[in-house]
Amino acid sequence: MKKTIPAALFLCLAAAAASAQMTNQGAVMPEAPAGTGAPRTPLSDADFVRLATFANGFEIEEAQLALAQGSDPRLKEFARTMVMDHGMALKDLETAARMAGVTLPDRKFDETRQAKIIAISRKKGADFDQQYRADQRQAHDDAIALLVAYQQSGRSEQLRAWAIKALPVVRKHREAIVALNTP
């Protein structure tokens, strides 16, 4: 019981902070500190598309590495799901972005995610599995924050519809990675 109170308090404070940051409609969103993925101010359509593209690209890239370098069969099954689901999400995002008049970025992910890809690509077996689990938990937490923030403040109906459709899938992925962290 004592462990759930601090976690619940943290979630309530995070939600309150996110809500408080959603007051300036249409402002261009500066990215939060590296690794958090959470926006500090409302997202522009272009920023949302950029961050969502980077999030999906990162999860696909790490999943492909997991298929080649991981040792846990359950983790590899999770990785296959990531490649399939995030590949489909990226295609749907491209369609929604085109309809919204937003161009997708040229790159699959940003420098922070690129550094994570390089670091994990040097690992194998159980060391890889441990890092992949940690990276994916953080990536899915960040993706959930991104999707929720855009649903609350995004201006494009097409992109908001994409975020609404993607959120339950990302939450399911997060539950799956948490389950993989328990023996």
Secondary structure as UniProt FT lines:
FT   TURN            2..3
FT   HELIX           4..20
FT   TURN            21..23
FT   TURN            25..26
FT   TURN            34..36
FT   HELIX           45..69
FT   HELIX           73..100
FT   HELIX           111..121
FT   HELIX           125..153
FT   HELIX           157..180
//
